[in-house]
């Protein structure tokens, strides 16, 4: 046990938002990763925590991702998990990975959707995208592909 001499201020309470982010594209940085077993014990997955960056309204908000890398009965879950890892590595420039910590600090963009789960709204990652700059967005518009511009 550690000594901690602190008097809490009940007028200064944390009211952090656990509401889902609105659907859309967000630039993010990978802040943490870990390899863990699923609650059911039949799968192993890489847990990734992303933090929104370059968005004044949502800076610092966290997005969570679980990528299945081993499963006792679902070959498809492993295939999809590995495809997602391949995409994240391609978007972040990671050519080979010996430790998931190699992803820490890397940036990419996520296209998020929103769905209901157990009565609450939560985000789903629909697509992994490169970390776009304003120049990338303008170039995309020249080709007829409309991409949102991000606030600096």
N, C-alpha and C positions, 0 to 999 in steps of 0.2 A: 504494500500500500504506500502511496506517496502523499506527503503532506501538501495541502493546497489551501492557503488562507485566502478565501474569496467570499465576498458578500454579493449575491446576485441582485441585479437591478431589474425589478419586475416591470418597469416602464420601458425597458429596452429588450423586447423579446424577438427572437428570430421567427419570421413568418415566411420562410423560403417557399417558393412556388413548386408544387409537385404536379401542377397542371401540365398537360401535354402542350408542346409547342404547336403553333398553327402549321398546317401542312405547307410544305415549300422546300426550297433549297437553302441549306445552311453551310457556311464554311466552318470547319471544325479542326481541332487539334487533338491528337490522341494523347491523353494524359496518364492513362494507367492500363495495364493488361495483366491477366493472370490466367493460368490454366487450372481449371477446377472440374470436379465431378458434378454431374447433374444431381438434382434432388432425388430423383428416382434411382440413381446409381448405375443406370445403364448406358451412360454417355460421358464423354470427356469433352470439354469445350474451352475455347479461348474467350474469356470475358474481356471486352474492350470498353473503356470509358472515354467518350469524346467530350470536348468542351467547346461550346460555340464561341467563335472569335469573329471580329470585324463586323459585329452587329450590335449597335448601341442599345437596342431594346432587349436583346437576349444574350449579350456577352456573359460568359461564365456558366450558362445553363448546361447541364450535363445530359448526354444521350448515352444509353447503354445498349450493348450489342453482345450476343452470345453466339459464337460460331462453333458448331459441332465438328470435332476432328476425329472422334472415335465413337462408335455406337455398336451395341451388341446385336441389334437386329435391323437397323435401317441403313442400308447402303446409300439410299438417296439423301438422307440427312447429312452423311459424311461427304458425299459428292458436292452438295450445295454449300456446305461449310467450307470445303477446300476451294471451291470456285470464288466464294466471297473473300477468302484470305488472298487468293491469287489477285483478285481485283484490287483489294486494298494495297497490296504490295506494288502492283503496277501503278496505281495512282500516287503512291508516296515515294517511288523510286527505290524500294527495297528489293535487291536482286536475289538475296538469299537470307534465310533467317535461322539463327542458332538459338536465339532468345527472343521472346516476345517484346522485351524491353527495347529492342531495335526499332520498334514502332513508336516509342514515346517521343513526343515532340513533333512528329510528322503531321502534315496537314493534308486535308482533302475536303471535298464537299459531299454532303449527304442530301439526298432527296427524301424528305420525310412525308409519311402519310399519318393519319390518325385513325385509330379503331377503338371500339369498345371492348374491354376485357374485364370480366367480373364487376360490371357496373361502373367502371371508371374508364375515362378516355386515356389512351396511351399512344405514344409514337411508335411507328414501324419504319424501318429503313427500307425504302423502295428501290433505291439505287445509290451506288457509290460513284462519285464523279471527281474529276481533277479539281484542285483548289483554283478556282477561277479568279482572275483579276478583272478589272474594268476593261482592259484591253482585250481580254479573251471574249468578254461579253459582246463588245462592239464587233469583233471579228466574226463572231457567231451570227450576229444580226445581219452582217453583209452577205452571209451565205443563206439567209432565209430562216435560220434556226433561231428562235427567240429564246434568250436566256435572261434571267433577271440580273439587274445591275445591283451591286452591293454598295452600301454606304461605307465610306472610309472612316 
